[in-house]
Amino acid sequence: MADLIDRLTNETIELLQTLIRNQCVNEGTPESGHEVRNAELLRDEIENSALDIQMFETLPGRTSMVARYAGTDPDAPALCLMGHTDVVPVNPDGWDVDPFGGELIDGEVWGRGAVDMLNLTSSMAVAFREVVRSGRRYPGDIVYFAVADEEHGGELGAKPLVEKEWDALHCDYVLTEYGGTPVTNAAGTVVLLTTGEKGGGGRRITVHGEPGHGSMPFGVDSALIKSAEIVRRIAAYDPGPRLDEVFAARLQALGLSTEAQKRLLDPAALHDALAEMDPGMARNLHSCSHMSFSPNVLASGGKSNTIPDTAELIVDIRILPGDTQEDVDAHLRAAIGEDLMGSVEWEQLFPDQNMGATSSPTDTKLWDVLTDSIRVAYPGAQILPSMVTGGTDARFFRHRGVPSYGAGLLSPEVPLAEFMNRFHGHNERIDVESLKLTTQLWLDVIDRLWV
């Protein structure tokens, strides 16, 4: 068995390196992504006569792949392993190595997507291929879904396929990004798995003013200046925390002192406590406990000597379970203030994607199987549900009632705060031991799910 997992780990490393080098960079435009490179690579890697493989192209080059390994019992639940094939853009100037070199350096694979989420996409493919190669049959179908466009909301990937190609994708459970970070504290080892994620509530805000000549700005109602004030107010606005059981479990998993946990669960002390923490961890904990507002784009005017009469502001807003779009509007009104509300109007960004926060229950067979499988590597570990602050394609499955978890299994080599900083960051990389543990996890889950 040790020889087998070592071989599979090497296969995962090699596949991950190739996925990184294919540079499927999703810039948020229809012509970017080029996920066909990774979709065809993965198809060729797993191709087998026992598989039903389908390729879906939503636009030229924006290709996803679905491979199904049929089970022996049509009534048994089907498991889907879903990994996205696109990555976010990168600034090479901030990297110590070529971000698309896929280099193996000191036991780590470096490159854009190594963490988000090509490590999972590759390890899933290797485990899936091994199951098919072995010829072993399970009661339920096993589906491998290599999906495009996750990094820009899934409009050209999971969303239309889940809505229109369910016959190809149909499943009863989904495993995808991201979870499996172990934290050891005085009480033992805690491993977080993702059961839910925040929802989208972004807004495009139009600010109105009066035009004027740039040489005479005194007293002119500039839309740009008002926008700057609106940005300041939104950035300073505090919607208040939501300190629920999932947030408390996250604090417990971090191994914080009892006093630190107490402060972070006290609305009056929360912000001061966050300010004293590692900045990356503080940002994550703040987002896990708040509706978040991030003014990210401001555009106004077009001529240096003309005072603009309109400005456009885009605000990324993420909502917690239970929040509604009406709650977003109410908070925006409170943030902007009555004195400026008469100058603004707004609309939802990506209204079709603003599904609200989603979550999956933990009273399922798959959750129990994940727990047992993780304890093979971390005996006695406590497995806790958690929420991610960004969006994943799991939400499309959850809205069909399909329990979906963010999983994986990492080594203890990289602290949780450091690991989270690598998402979309400089010098993104994953250690080989984590690739080994995760590849083994998929095999263990598959072996246990239908027992």
C-alpha positions in Angstrom: 0.0 0.0 0.0 2.9 2.4 0.8 4.3 1.8 -2.7 0.9 2.5 -4.2 0.4 5.8 -2.5 4.0 6.9 -3.3 3.4 6.1 -6.9 0.1 8.0 -7.0 1.6 11.0 -5.2 4.3 11.2 -7.9 1.5 11.1 -10.5 -0.3 13.9 -8.7 2.8 16.0 -8.6 3.5 15.6 -12.3 -0.2 16.3 -13.2 -0.3 19.3 -11.0 2.9 20.7 -12.6 1.4 20.3 -16.1 -1.9 21.9 -15.1 0.0 24.9 -13.8 2.1 25.2 -16.9 -1.0 25.2 -19.1 -1.7 28.7 -17.8 -5.5 28.7 -17.8 -5.7 32.2 -16.5 -9.3 33.5 -16.1 -9.3 37.3 -16.3 -13.1 37.5 -16.1 -13.5 38.0 -19.9 -15.2 35.5 -22.2 -12.0 35.1 -24.3 -9.8 34.3 -21.3 -9.4 31.1 -19.4 -8.6 28.7 -22.2 -9.6 25.8 -19.9 -9.8 23.6 -22.9 -6.0 23.0 -22.4 -6.6 21.4 -19.0 -9.9 19.8 -19.9 -8.2 17.9 -22.8 -5.2 17.1 -20.7 -7.4 15.6 -17.9 -9.5 13.7 -20.5 -6.4 12.1 -22.0 -5.0 11.3 -18.5 -8.1 9.4 -17.4 -9.4 8.1 -20.7 -10.6 4.5 -20.3 -13.2 2.4 -22.1 -15.0 1.9 -18.8 -15.8 5.6 -18.6 -18.5 7.8 -20.1 -16.6 11.1 -20.9 -18.3 14.2 -22.1 -16.8 17.6 -23.0 -18.9 20.7 -22.7 -17.9 24.0 -24.4 -19.9 27.0 -23.4 -17.8 29.4 -25.5 -14.7 28.7 -27.6 -12.0 27.5 -25.3 -14.2 27.5 -22.2 -14.4 23.7 -21.9 -15.4 21.5 -19.0 -15.2 17.7 -18.8 -17.5 15.2 -17.1 -16.4 11.6 -16.6 -18.6 9.0 -15.1 -17.6 5.6 -13.8 -20.8 3.6 -13.5 -21.7 1.8 -10.3 -23.4 -1.6 -10.0 -26.6 -0.3 -8.3 -28.6 2.4 -10.1 -30.3 3.3 -6.8 -27.0 3.8 -4.8 -25.9 7.4 -4.2 -23.4 8.9 -6.7 -20.3 10.8 -5.7 -18.9 13.8 -7.7 -15.3 14.9 -7.3 -15.3 18.4 -8.7 -12.2 20.5 -9.4 -11.9 23.7 -11.4 -9.2 24.1 -14.0 -8.9 27.9 -14.2 -6.7 30.1 -12.1 -6.6 33.8 -11.3 -4.2 36.3 -12.9 -0.8 36.8 -11.4 1.8 39.6 -11.1 5.2 37.8 -11.8 7.1 40.7 -10.2 5.9 39.6 -6.7 7.1 36.0 -7.2 10.5 34.4 -6.4 10.0 31.9 -9.2 8.2 31.7 -12.5 4.5 31.5 -11.4 3.8 29.1 -14.3 6.9 27.0 -14.0 5.3 24.3 -11.8 8.7 23.8 -10.2 9.2 21.3 -7.4 11.4 23.1 -4.8 12.3 21.7 -1.4 9.3 19.4 -1.3 6.8 22.0 -2.6 5.1 22.5 -6.0 5.2 26.2 -6.8 2.8 28.0 -9.2 -0.4 29.8 -9.8 -3.2 27.4 -8.9 -1.1 25.2 -6.7 -3.4 26.0 -3.8 -6.5 27.3 -5.6 -7.3 24.6 -6.6 -5.2 22.6 -9.0 -3.8 20.5 -6.2 -7.2 19.1 -5.6 -8.1 18.9 -9.3 -5.0 16.8 -9.9 -5.2 14.6 -6.9 -8.9 13.9 -7.6 -8.0 12.9 -11.2 -5.2 10.6 -10.1 -7.4 8.9 -7.4 -10.3 8.6 -9.9 -8.0 7.1 -12.6 -6.6 4.6 -10.1 -10.1 3.4 -9.2 -11.0 2.9 -12.8 -7.6 1.2 -13.6 -8.2 -1.2 -10.8 -11.4 -2.4 -12.3 -13.1 -2.3 -8.9 -16.8 -1.5 -9.0 -18.8 0.3 -6.4 -22.5 0.4 -5.9 -22.8 4.1 -6.8 -21.5 6.1 -9.7 -18.3 8.1 -9.3 -18.1 11.3 -11.3 -15.1 13.4 -12.0 -16.0 17.0 -13.0 -13.2 19.2 -14.3 -15.0 22.6 -14.5 -14.2 25.9 -16.2 -14.7 29.5 -15.1 -15.0 28.9 -11.3 -12.8 32.0 -10.8 -15.4 34.3 -12.4 -18.6 33.0 -10.9 -19.2 29.9 -12.9 -21.3 31.5 -15.6 -19.3 29.6 -18.3 -18.9 26.5 -16.3 -20.8 24.9 -13.4 -23.8 27.2 -13.5 -25.1 26.3 -17.0 -24.0 22.7 -16.8 -25.8 22.1 -13.5 -28.9 23.8 -14.9 -29.0 22.3 -18.3 -26.8 19.2 -18.3 -27.9 17.5 -15.1 -28.3 14.1 -16.8 -24.5 14.2 -17.3 -23.7 15.6 -13.9 -26.4 14.0 -11.7 -25.0 13.0 -8.3 -26.0 12.8 -4.6 -22.8 14.2 -3.0 -20.1 16.6 -4.1 -16.5 17.0 -2.8 -14.7 20.1 -3.9 -12.6 23.0 -2.4 -11.6 23.7 0.3 -11.0 22.1 3.7 -8.8 19.7 5.6 -6.4 22.0 7.4 -5.3 20.4 10.7 -4.6 22.5 13.8 -3.2 21.0 16.9 -3.9 22.6 20.3 -4.0 21.5 23.9 -7.2 19.5 23.3 -5.8 17.6 20.3 -6.1 18.0 16.5 -9.0 19.8 14.9 -9.6 19.6 11.1 -12.0 22.0 9.4 -14.1 21.0 6.5 -16.2 23.4 4.5 -19.9 23.0 4.8 -21.0 26.4 3.5 -20.0 29.7 2.0 -21.0 33.3 2.0 -23.4 34.6 -0.7 -22.9 37.4 -3.2 -24.5 40.8 -2.9 -22.3 43.0 -5.0 -23.6 46.4 -6.2 -22.8 48.8 -9.0 -23.5 52.2 -7.5 -24.0 55.3 -9.8 -23.3 58.6 -8.2 -24.8 61.8 -9.8 -23.5 65.3 -9.6 -23.2 68.4 -11.7 -20.7 69.0 -14.5 -18.3 72.0 -14.5 -15.0 73.3 -15.8 -12.0 72.0 -14.0 -10.5 75.4 -13.7 -13.4 76.6 -11.5 -14.1 73.8 -9.0 -15.3 75.9 -6.0 -18.7 74.8 -4.9 -19.3 72.4 -7.9 -21.3 69.2 -7.0 -18.6 66.8 -8.3 -19.7 63.2 -8.6 -16.2 62.1 -8.2 -15.7 63.9 -4.9 -19.0 62.5 -3.6 -17.9 59.0 -4.7 -14.8 59.4 -2.7 -16.8 60.2 0.4 -19.1 57.3 -0.2 -16.1 55.0 -0.5 -14.8 56.3 2.8 -18.2 55.7 4.5 -18.6 52.2 3.1 -15.1 51.2 4.1 -15.7 52.5 7.7 -19.2 51.0 8.0 -19.7 48.2 10.6 -22.8 46.1 10.0 -22.3 44.3 13.3 -21.0 40.8 13.8 -22.7 37.4 13.6 -21.0 35.3 16.3 -22.6 31.9 15.8 -21.7 28.2 16.5 -19.8 27.9 13.2 -17.7 30.9 14.1 -17.0 29.6 17.6 -15.9 26.2 16.1 -13.5 28.1 13.8 -11.9 29.8 16.8 -11.7 26.5 18.6 -9.9 25.0 15.7 -7.3 27.7 15.6 -6.1 26.7 19.1 -6.5 30.1 20.5 -6.4 30.7 24.2 -9.6 30.7 26.2 -9.2 34.4 26.8 -8.7 35.1 23.1 -11.7 33.1 22.1 -13.8 34.9 24.8 -12.8 38.3 23.3 -13.5 37.3 19.8 -16.9 36.1 20.8 -17.6 39.4 22.5 -19.1 42.0 20.1 -17.6 44.8 22.2 -14.1 43.4 22.2 -14.0 41.7 18.7 -12.5 44.5 16.7 -9.7 45.2 19.2 -8.9 41.5 19.4 -8.8 41.2 15.6 -6.4 44.1 15.4 -3.9 42.3 17.5 -3.9 39.1 15.3 -1.9 38.1 12.3 -3.4 40.3 9.5 -4.4 37.4 7.2 -6.1 35.5 10.0 -7.8 38.7 11.2 -9.2 39.4 7.7 -10.6 35.8 7.5 -12.2 35.9 10.9 -13.7 39.3 10.3 -15.3 38.1 7.0 -16.5 34.9 8.7 -18.5 36.9 11.2 -19.7 40.0 9.2 -21.5 40.9 6.0 -18.5 42.4 4.2 -18.2 45.5 2.0 -15.2 46.1 -0.3 -15.3 49.1 -2.6 -13.0 47.9 -5.4 -13.6 49.9 -8.6 -14.2 53.6 -9.1 -14.6 55.2 -12.5 -15.5 58.8 -13.3 -14.9 61.4 -16.0 -12.8 61.2 -19.1 -11.3 64.6 -19.5 -8.8 66.3 -17.3 -10.5 69.7 -17.5 -14.1 68.6 -16.9 -15.7 68.0 -13.5 -17.6 64.8 -13.9 -21.4 64.6 -13.3 -21.5 60.8 -12.9 -19.3 58.2 -11.3 -19.6 54.5 -11.0 -18.5 52.5 -8.0 -18.4 48.7 -7.8 -18.6 47.2 -4.3 -18.0 43.5 -3.6 -20.4 42.5 -0.9 -20.5 39.0 0.7 -23.4 38.0 2.9 -23.8 35.5 5.7 -26.4 32.7 6.0 -29.7 34.3 6.8 -28.9 37.6 5.1 -31.0 38.8 2.2 -30.5 41.2 -0.7 -32.9 43.5 1.2 -30.5 43.4 4.1 -27.7 44.5 1.7 -29.8 47.5 0.6 -30.6 48.5 4.1 -26.9 48.4 5.2 -25.9 50.4 2.1 -28.4 53.1 2.9 -27.1 53.2 6.5 -23.5 53.4 5.3 -24.0 56.0 2.7 -26.2 58.2 4.8 -29.4 60.2 4.1 -27.5 63.3 3.0 -26.0 61.5 0.0 -28.7 59.0 -0.7 -30.5 61.4 -3.1 -27.4 61.4 -5.3 -27.1 57.6 -5.8 -28.8 54.6 -7.4 -27.6 51.1 -7.6 -28.1 47.7 -9.1 -27.1 44.2 -8.2 -24.0 42.7 -9.8 -24.5 39.2 -11.2 -28.1 38.9 -10.0 -28.3 35.4 -11.3 -25.4 34.4 -9.1 -26.5 36.1 -5.9 -28.1 33.0 -4.5 -27.5 33.9 -0.9 -25.3 32.0 1.4 -25.4 28.2 1.1 -24.7 25.4 3.5 -24.9 21.6 3.7 -25.9 19.5 6.7 -23.4 17.2 8.5 -25.9 14.4 9.3 -25.0 12.6 6.1 -23.2 9.4 5.2 -20.5 11.3 3.4 -19.7 13.5 6.4 -19.3 10.4 8.5 -17.1 8.9 5.9 -14.9 12.0 5.7 -14.6 12.0 9.4 -13.5 8.4 9.5 -11.1 8.8 6.6 -9.4 11.9 8.0 -8.8 10.0 11.3 -6.7 7.5 9.4 -4.1 10.2 9.1 -5.0 12.1 12.2 -6.2 9.6 14.8 -8.7 11.1 17.3 -9.0 14.4 15.3 -12.2 16.4 15.8 -13.8 17.3 12.5 -15.6 20.6 12.5 -17.8 22.3 9.9 -16.6 25.7 8.6 -17.6 28.4 6.1 -15.5 29.9 3.3 -15.7 33.6 2.7 -15.4 33.4 -1.1 -17.6 31.6 -3.6 -17.2 28.1 -5.0 -19.1 26.1 -7.5 -20.5 24.0 -4.6 -23.3 26.5 -4.3 -24.9 25.4 -7.6 -25.2 21.9 -6.3 -26.4 22.9 -2.8 -29.3 24.8 -4.5 -30.3 21.5 -6.0 -30.3 20.0 -2.5 -27.0 18.1 -3.1 -24.8 18.0 0.1 -21.4 19.5 -0.9 -18.3 19.7 1.1 -15.0 21.4 0.7 -12.4 18.8 1.6 -8.8 17.7 1.1 -6.2 16.9 3.7 -3.2 19.0 4.5 0.0 18.3 6.3 0.7 20.3 9.5 3.8 21.9 7.8 2.1 25.2 6.9 0.2 27.1 9.6 -3.4 27.9 8.7 -2.8 31.7 8.5 0.1 31.2 6.1 -1.9 28.7 4.0 -4.8 31.1 3.6 -2.5 33.9 2.5 -1.4 31.8 -0.4 -4.9 31.9 -2.0 -4.5 34.3 -5.0 -1.3 35.5 -3.4 2.4 35.7 -4.4 4.5 32.5 -4.2 1.5 30.1 -4.2 2.7 26.6 -3.5 1.7 23.3 -1.9 3.8 20.7 -0.1 4.2 17.2 -1.4 3.0 15.6 1.9 -0.3 17.4 1.5 -0.7 16.1 -2.0 0.0 12.6 -0.6 -2.6 12.9 2.2 -5.2 14.3 -0.1 -4.8 11.7 -2.8 -5.1 9.0 -0.1 -8.2 10.7 1.3 -10.1 10.4 -2.0 -9.3 6.7 -2.1 -10.3 6.2 1.5 -13.6 8.0 1.0 -14.5 6.0 -2.1 -13.7 2.7 -0.3 -15.9 3.7 2.7 -18.9 5.5 1.1 -20.9 2.5 0.0 -20.1 0.2 2.9 
